[in-house]
Each structure stands twice: as structure tokens, then as C-alpha cells.
Amino acid sequence: LQQSIVHMGILLVQSVVNSFGSAALAGYSAGSRIESLSIVPMLAMGNAMSTFTAQNIGAGKLDRVKKGMNKTLWIGIIYTIVTGALILLFADPIMRLFTDDPGVVAYGKQAMHYFCPFYWLLSILHGLAGTIRGTGKSIPPMAVLLISLCLFRIFWIQLILPHYTTINGIFVLYPISWAVGVVLMILYTIFGHWLYPVNHKNKFHQE
């Protein structure tokens, strides 16, 4: 359900990009494919954290959950900063693997300048979401991702985007929506008591 609704949000954004012409759409699409070099590993690490968390909860080693989460976040942040910097550094030759059209290349490089410096936000978002899912609480991470990656984007397109006259209004939406998701996920991680039921159960069995 989460993936379906998030992809609906992506399709909505792409429909807006279409209004800027074929070169903008081609550049945006190429930039989106290139960003998978950073994003797909983050999704994989988030899924791995779900398994890691569940296994350690089952073993009664709750301290390892937070240690694993912290290490995953640091690995993700470092990885996305490095890959983002490399993509930015070689943006022109990477884009020319897709096309030699100067207009398309320009749009793709423009998208990268908005996306690449902020991939580390996604590493935090998916790292925390994966950890919390592993505790059995799948609804809060789903709600955060739906709010930030779908509902917020719809709000932006309807109310904020009309004030922009260029495609920058679409490109800047991505890091802002990622930041919204990170803030919400951090707030839940701090105040959500997502390990409380497990702690309570273990205490009960010990008594």
C-alpha cells in the first residue's frame, strides 16, 4: 500500500514535469535513474535493519538494536555523501551516457545539483524506518513516508509550485520533502516509545 501510494505521488510530480517540455522530462528521468546509485542501497540497508532488529529482539538483545541503527545511519550518511559528491563531480559525462542533447543534459545536471547534496536525508529516513518496522510497528513509518513523499508533495504542487516560473520548483521539492520525512521520523524515534512494548514484555518474563 505504501509503495503504491508513494508511486502515485511520483507520477503526479512527473506529470507536472511534462509541462516543461520533452527535454525537461528526459533530463528529469535520467537524473532519477542516476540517483538510484545512492537511493537503492539505502532502501536495501533499511530492509536489512528490519531483519537485524527483529532477530535481536527475538534474542533479547535490545542494546544491539540501537547500536545497529546508529552504525547503519553513519554508514548510510557517509555512503550517500561520497556517492552524491562523485555524481556531482562527473555529472556531465554521466548524463552524456544517456544523451548528447545539450538541453536534456542541462536539465539532468540541474536536477543533480538539487538532489545529490541531500541524499544523506534518505539514508536517515529509511534507516530509522527499517529499524522501527523490525519491532513490529509498521504503520508509523508508513504514515511518515506517505505524509512526506506523497501528501506533502501534493500540497506543494497545488499551493507552492504556482509561485515558481521554472522547473526549480519541482527540483527543490525533493530535498524539502525528504527533510519533512526525516523530521517526522526522528520525532517518532525519540518520542514514539517504539521499544516500550518489548521492554515491558521482557521485564514481565524476568519477574
VENFEN-V935630 format. One line per field, one symbol per residue. psi: psi as a letter, one per 40 degrees, with the letter a starting at -180 (. if undefined). A space follows every 10 residues. Layout:
psi->???
This chain:
psi->dddddddddd ddddddddee iddddddddd ddddeddddd dddddddddd ddddddddee gddddddddd dddddddddd dddddddddf dddddeddie hddddddddd ddddddeedd dddddddddd dddeeegddd ddddddddec dddddddddd deeieieddd dddddddddd dddddddddd eefeeddddd dddddd.
